[in-house]
Amino acid sequence: MAVLAAAVSATAVIAGCSGENPGKPTAEPSTSSAAESGLPRAGAPKVATPLKTTAFETNACGAASQSEINSTGVTLKTAEPQDIAGGKGCLWILANTSGTVTGNLNVSQPDGLSHLYALKAQGSGVSTFQPVADVGGHPAVIYANGGEGPGVCNLAIGVRDDMMYVLTTQLFSGSPKYNDACGLLTKIGGFAVQHLKAAQ
């Protein structure tokens, strides 16, 4: 339970930045609707190839298979769908109590990556903000609002201007990826983007 709580609380960082309640995904916004809402904003990069996310709304754990997770250097024990702060997601529990990874579409933040960029511009809400190389051709940011340290990482990938796929991890010292938590998420994020592209 402590492992689960740690993973959920990490994902809740981004949802906790607003007063909105998480909800169920609705119909896919069009590219024009995103433009009409003024996205992207606050310096966030535009998502050149917006992706439909229906596949993850119905099967969140389809973002990465057991063989894909294991190919990153960790070993998967179980994958469990769950409802977390930002919406429906998947909890990947690693073997040998070495930690967890979660992934979810953050439906509670309809501004996508612009939400994080706006927090950075305001100088509040994020204590770590690091744009990184595109993941599967999509812009991404490593972020945190406290709790930084070995084994911990939060990665947000812009799958559309109004939607980000959020990955978090809490690894323990016995994990082979303890000192490369963000590298682990980048690989899993790449698998997730590939699966979304395949489902278009």
ChimeraX attribute file (.defattr): number of C-alpha atoms within 10 A of each C-alpha:
attribute: neighborCount
match mode: 1-to-1
recipient: residues
	/A:1	6
	/A:2	7
	/A:3	16
	/A:4	16
	/A:5	10
	/A:6	18
	/A:7	26
	/A:8	23
	/A:9	15
	/A:10	23
	/A:11	26
	/A:12	16
	/A:13	19
	/A:14	24
	/A:15	21
	/A:16	18
	/A:17	16
	/A:18	12
	/A:19	8
	/A:20	11
	/A:21	13
	/A:22	18
	/A:23	14
	/A:24	12
	/A:25	17
	/A:26	9
	/A:27	8
	/A:28	11
	/A:29	14
	/A:30	13
	/A:31	16
	/A:32	9
	/A:33	12
	/A:34	17
	/A:35	12
	/A:36	9
	/A:37	13
	/A:38	12
	/A:39	25
	/A:40	21
	/A:41	17
	/A:42	16
	/A:43	13
	/A:44	21
	/A:45	18
	/A:46	19
	/A:47	22
	/A:48	13
	/A:49	14
	/A:50	17
	/A:51	20
	/A:52	19
	/A:53	23
	/A:54	16
	/A:55	17
	/A:56	23
	/A:57	19
	/A:58	13
	/A:59	13
	/A:60	26
	/A:61	24
	/A:62	19
	/A:63	22
	/A:64	23
	/A:65	17
	/A:66	15
	/A:67	10
	/A:68	16
	/A:69	19
	/A:70	14
	/A:71	13
	/A:72	16
	/A:73	12
	/A:74	18
	/A:75	20
	/A:76	22
	/A:77	14
	/A:78	12
	/A:79	20
	/A:80	12
	/A:81	18
	/A:82	17
	/A:83	16
	/A:84	22
	/A:85	23
	/A:86	27
	/A:87	22
	/A:88	24
	/A:89	28
	/A:90	24
	/A:91	25
	/A:92	26
	/A:93	21
	/A:94	20
	/A:95	14
	/A:96	12
	/A:97	13
	/A:98	21
	/A:99	26
	/A:100	26
	/A:101	29
	/A:102	28
	/A:103	34
	/A:104	28
	/A:105	27
	/A:106	30
	/A:107	24
	/A:108	22
	/A:109	24
	/A:110	18
	/A:111	23
	/A:112	27
	/A:113	31
	/A:114	25
	/A:115	23
	/A:116	24
	/A:117	22
	/A:118	18
	/A:119	16
	/A:120	19
	/A:121	13
	/A:122	11
	/A:123	10
	/A:124	11
	/A:125	21
	/A:126	20
	/A:127	14
	/A:128	15
	/A:129	18
	/A:130	12
	/A:131	16
	/A:132	14
	/A:133	12
	/A:134	14
	/A:135	22
	/A:136	18
	/A:137	16
	/A:138	22
	/A:139	22
	/A:140	26
	/A:141	23
	/A:142	21
	/A:143	23
	/A:144	23
	/A:145	17
	/A:146	12
	/A:147	11
	/A:148	13
	/A:149	11
	/A:150	16
	/A:151	22
	/A:152	24
	/A:153	25
	/A:154	27
	/A:155	26
	/A:156	30
	/A:157	30
	/A:158	30
	/A:159	29
	/A:160	28
	/A:161	28
	/A:162	28
	/A:163	28
	/A:164	26
	/A:165	25
	/A:166	24
	/A:167	30
	/A:168	30
	/A:169	27
	/A:170	25
	/A:171	26
	/A:172	18
	/A:173	12
	/A:174	12
	/A:175	21
	/A:176	16
	/A:177	20
	/A:178	20
	/A:179	16
	/A:180	15
	/A:181	22
	/A:182	21
	/A:183	14
	/A:184	21
	/A:185	24
	/A:186	23
	/A:187	17
	/A:188	23
	/A:189	25
	/A:190	18
	/A:191	20
	/A:192	25
	/A:193	23
	/A:194	16
	/A:195	18
	/A:196	18
	/A:197	17
	/A:198	9
	/A:199	13
	/A:200	10
